[in-house]
C-alpha cells in the first residue's frame, strides 16, 4: 500500500501502532479531520518512505515521539488543531526547517 487516505471519516479511538511496521512502502498517510485520540504512535517511524503525514484536526495529545526521526523522506507533516505538547524532536529530518 502506498497511500492510506481516511480523512474526514468520523474515525475515533487511538491510532493502532502495531500496523505501521508492516507498511514499509507507505508514502502518504492522511488521517486528518477525524476524532482520533491518544498519542502519535512511535511505530510511524518505521514507515521509511513516508513523504506526507497528515494528522491535523484530531484530538491527539502528548509529545511527538523521537522515533519519527526515521522518516527520512518526509516532506510534509501537518499536525495543527490537536492537543500536542512539547518541542519538535531534534531527531526529525531537517527539524529546523519546520514551520509551527
C-alpha positions as CSV (number, residue, x, y, z in Angstrom):
1,X,0.0,0.0,0.0
2,X,1.4,3.4,-1.0
3,X,-1.4,5.7,0.2
4,X,-3.9,5.5,3.1
5,X,-6.4,8.2,2.9
6,X,-9.1,8.2,5.6
7,X,-9.5,11.9,6.3
8,X,-13.0,13.3,7.3
9,X,-14.5,9.9,8.1
10,X,-15.5,10.4,11.8
11,X,-12.9,7.9,12.9
12,X,-12.4,7.8,16.7
13,X,-10.1,6.0,19.2
14,X,-6.4,5.7,19.1
15,X,-4.2,5.2,16.0
16,X,-3.2,1.5,16.1
17,X,0.6,1.4,16.5
18,X,1.3,-2.3,15.6
19,X,0.1,-1.8,12.0
20,X,2.8,0.6,10.8
21,X,5.7,-1.9,10.9
22,X,4.2,-3.8,8.0
23,X,3.6,-0.7,5.8
24,X,7.1,-0.1,4.7
25,X,6.0,1.2,1.2
26,X,3.5,3.7,2.6
27,X,4.2,7.2,1.2
28,X,1.1,9.1,2.1
29,X,-0.8,8.8,5.4
30,X,-3.9,11.1,5.6
31,X,-6.0,10.8,8.8
32,X,-7.0,14.4,9.1
33,X,-10.3,15.8,10.4
34,X,-11.4,12.8,12.5
35,X,-11.7,12.4,16.3
36,X,-8.5,10.3,16.8
37,X,-7.2,10.4,20.4
38,X,-4.1,9.4,22.2
39,X,-0.5,10.0,21.2
40,X,1.2,9.8,17.8
41,X,2.5,6.2,17.6
42,X,6.3,5.8,17.7
43,X,5.9,2.9,15.2
44,X,5.2,5.5,12.5
45,X,8.9,6.0,12.4
46,X,9.2,2.6,10.7
47,X,7.4,3.9,7.6
48,X,10.7,4.9,6.0
49,X,9.2,6.0,2.7
50,X,6.6,8.3,4.2
51,X,6.6,11.6,2.4
52,X,3.3,13.1,3.8
53,X,1.9,12.7,7.3
54,X,-1.4,14.5,7.9
55,X,-2.9,14.1,11.3
56,X,-4.3,17.6,11.6
57,X,-7.8,18.2,13.1
58,X,-7.9,15.4,15.6
59,X,-7.6,15.2,19.4
60,X,-4.1,13.8,19.6
61,X,-2.1,14.6,22.7
62,X,1.3,14.3,24.2
63,X,4.7,14.9,22.6
64,X,5.9,13.8,19.2
65,X,8.0,10.7,19.5
66,X,11.6,10.9,18.6
67,X,11.2,7.7,16.5
68,X,9.7,9.9,13.8
69,X,13.4,10.6,13.1
70,X,13.2,7.5,10.9
71,X,11.1,9.4,8.4
72,X,14.0,10.4,6.1
73,X,11.8,11.0,3.1
74,X,9.2,13.2,5.0
75,X,8.4,16.4,3.1
76,X,5.0,17.4,4.6
77,X,3.8,17.0,8.2
78,X,0.5,18.5,9.2
79,X,-0.3,18.3,12.9
80,X,-2.3,21.5,13.6
81,X,-5.5,21.5,15.6
82,X,-4.6,18.8,18.0
83,X,-3.5,18.9,21.7
84,X,0.1,18.1,21.2
85,X,2.7,19.5,23.6
86,X,6.5,19.9,23.7
87,X,9.1,20.7,21.1
88,X,9.6,19.3,17.7
89,X,12.1,16.3,18.3
90,X,15.6,17.1,17.0
91,X,15.6,13.5,15.6
92,X,13.3,14.6,12.8
93,X,15.0,15.2,9.5
94,X,15.6,18.9,8.9
95,X,13.6,19.7,12.1
96,X,14.9,23.3,12.0
97,X,13.1,23.9,8.7
98,X,9.6,23.0,10.0
99,X,7.1,25.8,10.5
100,X,4.8,25.7,13.5
